Amino acid sequence: MTSSGITSAEHVLNVLARLNQSQFPAQVETSLKLGEELLANTSRYDNLSTHEVPNV
């Protein structure tokens, strides 16, 4: 997208080419292990809202 907010043809072609790729990137072997399993903490996003939006 350009600075004026218009999507360029080059960008569209790039996105379409990526969507048409049939191969996924190769998996990388690693010896790294998680010390602690990640947990989703969705309640922290609720705290970001300082006001309640009324339902319409």
N, C-alpha and C positions, 0 to 999 in steps of 0.2 A: 504494500500500500504506500502510496506517495504521501508527502507531507500535506498535500491538499485533501487527503482522504479518499482519493480515487485509486482503485485497484488497477495495477498495471497488467497488461497482457502477459508479460514475462512471469509475474507472480502466479497468475492463473495456470499457465502452462506448467510451472514448477510443481504446483499442488497436484494437478492432474497426473503428472508423471509419477509423483510419489505414491498416489493412490493406486496406480496401475502396476506398481512393483509387486512381483509375486514372491520374491525371496525376502526373508527376514535377515537382519544382520547376524553374523555368527555368534554363538554363545562363547563367552570368555571364561576360561577356567580360573578360579581364584581360591586361595586358601583363607581368605577373610571370612570371618564368622561374626554374626551379630552377638553382642554381649547381652543384649536385652531385646526381646521382641517388641516391635513398634506397635503402639495401640492408637487407634483413631480417637481423638478427643474433640468430638464435634461440638461439645458444649462451649468451648472457648470462642467459637464463632458467634454464638448467641450473645456473649458478653461484649462483642464489638458494636452491637447496635445500642445506641444511647436512647432511642425512642421507639415506641411501639407503633407499628403501622396498622391503622384500622382496616378491618376486612370490609370489602365493599359488597 
